[in-house]
Amino acid sequence: MTATPSQSYSSSSVPRAHRRALRDTLTLVGLPLLAALALPAAFAGGGTRRWFGGRAESQRAEAQAAKDAAAAAFYELDTAQRDLRISIETITAVDDSPAARRAVADFQAISGRIDEASRHYIEAVDAHDLDRDDLEASVAAHARTELTRAKDELGNVKKELDRFGDSLGPLLDKAETRLARLAPAVERARQGLLAASNALDAVRESGLKADDLAARLATLGPELTKLNQGAGQHGVAQTLERAELVAREAESIRVEAERLPERAAEIDHRLVSLRTRAEALTTRAGQVDPVLSELRRRFTAACWQDLQHVPDQAAESVRQAEQKLREARVARDEQRWPDATSLLSTVRALLNTTDESVSAAGDRLRRLNAVQKDPQQEIDRTRFALRDAQRLAMTGRTTPDPRHARPLDDSVARLDRAIATLEGRHPDYWHFLTETEAVRQTVARVVAQIREERGGAH
């Protein structure tokens, strides 16, 4: 049922006189009492009806009252169904979840029961002309019974409809929330696009290019067209998602455009800074050969042979860095900002590698000088780490855990072997240093394991 009886059924199923009577009855429900008392003459088609006293008139009045009550129930049910249909349409406009689809199916089922109750009501109204002059008391009583039954059926379906409407609360709240977000979201997208466009204009006026940002902004044009076409054409959920996407991308473009002058200045600074660093590394790389000469003169080949490639490698890395710097300068002049940034990152990586290799030669000589002068300092440092780990392993125990004792015992033996290598005529000090470093790393792992296990036990 979607309307008053005259709207719900075709002219072939409801006679015109009956449809007119139904409209008159529905009108009567809303009229003031005095106007309603004046209506019986109108139902007689303008003539004068003969009034019969006694039981027949009493039954007629009761039947008319039942008819009025049924009409009121019909009107209330029709209104409730119309309101609930709007709620269902609101939900389906923004929600395609299983719960929403079940709600639509349930509403269709209830609508079928409403149509059935409405049909019974209209049939009861059509079957009895309560305005007949010769209406018998028994006929009026029968009409009252059928109209009351129709009213009760309409009322029962109305209660079912009300319960169903109450169950839609969460879905409807969610849908209304999303609908409430729609207009502001679309407006934010439009304002975001305007702000991004203004930011691009300002950047161009300053003499900077922003071709990549302009291209990104242009791709949002079709999305704006769809937003302007509205949710009616593209759906509420899709329009809301599109508006949020456009707003995010437009904001990103605006921020990048406003930062472009700062980015250009930053690239200029990095070009100068990395150029200076490359020149300094060229000077430092030239000092590696004297360091290597001293290493060769004073220490065994095992102490320096892995460093022989450093001068040539450093020179090549600096050459590559200078080439990338020139390319970065061209990219900056052409305002290809992403390319310039990428090239400068490559230059920095090359210089970092060169710096490490150049520093390694000097660091090697410093450490070898120190251990040649006083190897005992390195030995004491390593033994202290071992003893500290052994005390920790024995804390709270009478015997150490084999998982801890075994690597510590192995480390003690490894340290002793490393010390023994210093007794030769030409000791390999670099091997000694790498062995003591390896022992300390093993000890550190055991200590970390013990503390982790004991921390977990608590």
Number of C-alpha atoms within 10 A of each C-alpha: 22 16 15 19 23 18 11 14 16 11 11 7 8 17 14 13 10 19 20 12 17 21 15 14 19 20 14 18 15 11 11 9 10 8 10 13 11 9 12 13 13 12 15 13 10 9 9 12 15 9 10 13 8 9 12 19 16 15 22 23 16 17 25 20 15 21 28 21 20 28 28 20 21 28 18 15 26 21 16 16 23 15 12 18 18 11 20 21 14 20 25 21 17 23 19 11 12 9 12 19 15 11 20 17 12 13 19 13 11 18 18 13 18 25 16 15 22 24 17 19 27 22 17 20 23 16 13 20 15 21 16 13 13 12 17 16 17 13 17 23 18 14 25 24 17 23 29 21 17 28 24 17 22 29 18 16 20 21 13 15 21 15 11 16 20 11 12 17 12 10 20 22 14 15 24 16 12 20 20 11 12 20 16 13 22 23 14 18 25 19 15 21 24 14 17 26 19 15 19 24 16 14 17 14 10 9 9 17 19 18 13 13 18 16 10 13 19 12 11 16 13 10 17 17 10 15 22 13 12 14 19 9 11 14 13 21 19 13 25 23 14 20 24 17 16 26 23 16 18 26 18 14 24 23 14 18 26 16 13 18 15 12 15 18 11 12 19 16 12 17 20 11 11 18 16 12 16 23 13 12 20 20 11 16 23 15 15 22 14 11 17 20 12 12 22 16 10 13 19 15 13 13 19 19 12 10 16 15 10 21 22 12 16 25 16 14 23 23 15 15 24 19 14 21 24 15 16 26 19 14 17 19 13 13 16 17 20 12 16 24 20 12 21 23 15 16 24 18 14 21 22 15 15 26 21 13 20 23 15 15 23 16 14 17 19 11 14 21 16 13 17 14 10 11 17 12 12 16 18 11 12 21 18 12 16 23 14 12 21 19 11 17 23 14 10 9 9 8 10 16 12 11 12 20 17 11 16 22 14 13 23 17 13 16 22 13 13 21 20 12 15 16 10 8 7 11 18 20 24 20 15 23 19 11 18 23 15 16 24 19 15 16 24 14 13 21 20 11 14 17 13 11 10 9 9 8 7 5
